[in-house]
Amino acid sequence: PRIADVAYAELTRVGDDLGMIALDENREASPALVGVDAGATKTVAISTATNGERLARAEGPGANPKRHGLDAAADRISALADRVAGRRKIAILFVAGAGIDRPEHARALEGALRSRLAGDTRVIVVNDTIAALRAGTPDAVGIAVPVSTGGNVIGRAGDGRVTDRGHGIFGGGYVLGALAARAARRGRVGEELA
């Protein structure tokens, strides 16, 4: 599944856990739940109303704090969040981000985002691999190996322990593309593939 869909599902789950998913007749006053896939090369934001209605989707430049810096990442994410929320107040901002490899990275981005958003917006930042794992399993237990600009491997046990092995260890899509081109060339010139 796309991370934007993961963010939508996670927003719905978090909103439901908070008792926020309810039919709201006053759609203009209803707060928005915003999910963001903050990647290294592209950032996608979606919003939903508290009744589950999808509102908007927008794309912007990459917002990986390691690649673009914390301030630029927070500026880009908050601008997209405001854009997809429109005139609605943002109740929850859920960010699944590349480069959020440690709890202190998540806390730093959460703080930077809180300083840019309304004071009562709940901000949740997780590694994008955690979001992919959550989307692929009903209980977020298992192993995920997503590859995009970078790559990562993460596993979560039934008791909640999380382990990750390598941020960018694969080199991402660029390296996979280069290896595929190399294999195609070898096949074309009759070399044996290793």
N, C-alpha and C positions, 0 to 999 in steps of 0.2 A: 504493500500500500504506500501511497505517497505520504510524506510527512505532514502535508497540509491536512489530509484525511485523518492521520493519527492525532494531530492537534485538535481537530474537530471532535473526535471521539473522546479524547482526554478532557477537553473543555466540558463536554456533555457530562462525563463521569464526575468531574470535580464540581460542576454546577449542580448536578443532582445530589452529590454528597452534601453540599451546602444548602440543599432545599431550594435552589434557585430555578430549577427547571419546572415551570408552571405556566399555564396559559395566562398570558398577560394581554388584556384588551387594549391597554394604552401603549401601543408599540413605540411611539415617539419617546416616551418617558422610560421605557424598558432599557436597562443597562445592557451593554454588549459584553460578550465573552470573546476574547481575542486570542488566537493561536498563531505562533510565528515559528517558521522553520528558518533559522538564521544560519545560512551556509557560508562557505568561504567565498563563493563566487556569485551567489544569488540568495535573496531573502524573500520568502513568501509569507504573507499574512492573510488570515481569514478571520471573519467575525460571525458570530451567531447571536441571536437574541436569547434571552433567558427562557423563552418558550421552545427553543431548539431550532427556530427558523434560521437558515443560513442567510447572512446579510450581504457580505462583500468579500472580495478577494483582490489582493494587490501584490505586485512584485517590485523589488528594488534591488540595489546592489548588495553584495556580500556584507555580512555583519558578524564575522568571526572575530572576537576580540583579540585573538593572538595574531591574526593577519592584519587587521585594520585598526587595532587599538581599542581600548575600552570605551573612550568617549565617542569615537566614530560609530562603533557598534551600537551603543546605547542611543545615539542620535538617530541612526537609520531605523532601528527597531521601533523606537517610540514614534517616529514620523509615520511609519507604515501602520502602526497600531491606531494612531489617531485617524489616519486616512480611512481605514476599514471600519472604524467605529462610527464615523460620521459625526452626527450631533449627539450621539449617545455617550453616556458616561461609561468608562471601562470598569467593569466589576472585577474581572480576572484577566490578567495577561499571562499566558502560558508560552514560554519560549523553549523550543528544542533547538539547541545550538551546537554548531561545530566549534571546537576549541574550548568547550566547557568540560575539561577533563578531570577536574578535582572540585571538591565542595567549595573551596575558597574562590574558584573561578565563578561558580554559580552565585555565591554570595556577593562578589564584587559587581557582577552584571545586574543582579537584583537591586543592589543599592543604587547603581547608576541609573537604572530605569525608574526606580521609585522617585528619584530626585527630578525626573522629567515628566512624571504623570501625576494625576490627582492623588492627594494624600491617602485616600482610602482604597486605592486600587490594590488588589492582591496580586503580587508578582511571583511567579513560579518559574525557575530556570533549571533545566536539566540538559544533560548531554543528548545530542540528537540520536545517538545509538540506543539510549534508554527508551526514547519515544518509539523507535522502530521495534524494539523488543516488546514493548507494551502493546503495540498494534498487532503484532504477529501471534500473540498468545493471550488466552483469556485471563491468565493470572500473572502475566509478566515473568514467568519462569521459563528459562531456556537459554539459548545462545543466539546472538544476532551478529552478522558479519556484513554490514552495509558498506558499499563502496561508491563514492561520488568523487568530489575533487580529491579528497583524502580517503582513508579507510580506517576501520576500527574493528575490534572484536570485543564483545562484552557478554558476560554470562550472569544469570541471576538464579540462585538456588531457592528452593521452596521456603527456607527459613529467612529469606530476605538478604542473605549475603550476596554482594555484587563483586565481581572481579572483571577487570578489563586487561587486555593484553595488546597494547600497542596503539597509539594514536598516530594514524598516518603510516602504519607499518607497511602497507601494500603500495603506497605511493598513489593510490586512487586510480581514477579512470585514465589518467594520462599514462601511467605505467602499464595498465592492462591493455590500453590501445597500442602502445609501443610493442609490447610482447606479442599481441595479435598480428601486427604488421610484420614483425620479425618472423613469426611462424608462417604467415602467408608467403613471405619472400622465400623462406627455406623450401616450402612446398613447391613453389613455382620453379625454383632452380634445381630441384631434385635433391636437396640436402636432407639428411635424415633428421627428424625432429627428436630432440632430447626430452 
